C-alpha cells in the first residue's frame, strides 16, 4: 500500500550508570559484601553503607554526610548490617523451604 508509513524503532535510551569508590569493606557473607562507598559521578559530601551482591547489584542501606560524624555513624551501621546479613543467612540455611 503506498499510503502506509512505517517508522523505524526508536533508539534505546542508555541507562545511566553510577560509579562508586570503595572506602572500606566491613565484611562478606556468602555472595554479599557490606561496604562503605562514595559516588564518584555525583555531588560530593555523601557516603553510603551498601550491600553488594551478584543478584542484587549495589543496594544502599544508609546515606550519611562525608565527614567525621558521618564516618563514625557508618562505622557502627556497617557492622550492624553485616551482622543482620549473617543472621539472615543462618536462618535461611536452617529453613530452606522459606526461600
N, C-alpha and C positions, 0 to 999 in steps of 0.2 A: 504494500500500500504506500503510495507516495506521500500521504498526509500524516504518517506516523513518525514521530520524532523520538528517538531513544537517546537518553543522556548517559554518559559514562558514569560508572560508580564513583562516588566521591572518594577522594584520597583519605586514607585513615589518618586520624589526628594522633600525633605522637603523644604518648603518655609521659607526663613529667616524671623525672626520676630525682629523688632526693639523695644527697650524698652525705654520709656521716663519717666522722673521725672517732675512732675508738679511744677513749681516755683510759679506761681501766676495765678489766673483766672481774666480776665478783665470783664467778664460778660457772660450771656446766653441769647440767642434769640431763643425762641421756643426750638427745639431739638438741636440747635447748640451752642457750648461753644467756646469762644475765650480765649486762654490761652497762657502763656509763658512756654515753656518746654525745657528740656535739655535731650539729648540722654545719656543713661547710659551704652550703649553697644558699643560706638564708640569713636573716638578721642575726647578728651576734648577741650574746648576752643570755643564752639559754643552754642548759644541759639537760639530758634526758636519761632516765633509767629505762632500759629497753630489754625486751625479750627477743632473741634472735633464734630462729629455727628454720629448718628446710621447708616445713609445711606452712608455717605462719609468716615467714619472712621476718620483717622487723616490726615489732609492736611496742609502742611507747606505753610505759606504765606510769611514769611520773615526769613532769617537766618542772624544772627548778631554775632559779637565777644562777648564772655562771659567775658566782663569787664565793667567798669563803663560807658564808652561811649556807648557800645552796649546796655546795660540795659536802658540807657536814651532814646536811639532811640526806643527800644522796648516799653517803657512806653508811647511813642507818637503813635507808629504804632498800638499797641494792641487796644486802644480805638477807633482809626480811623477805623480799621477793624470791630470792634463791631458796630460802628455807620453805616457803609456801609451795614452790615448784617441786622440791624434794618430797614434801608430804603428799602432794597430789600424785606424784609418780608412784610412791609406795602404795597409796590407796588404790590406784588403777591396777597395779601389778597384783594386788591381793584379790581384786574383784574384776577380772577381765570382762565379765558379762555386762558391766555398766558402760563400757567403752563403745 
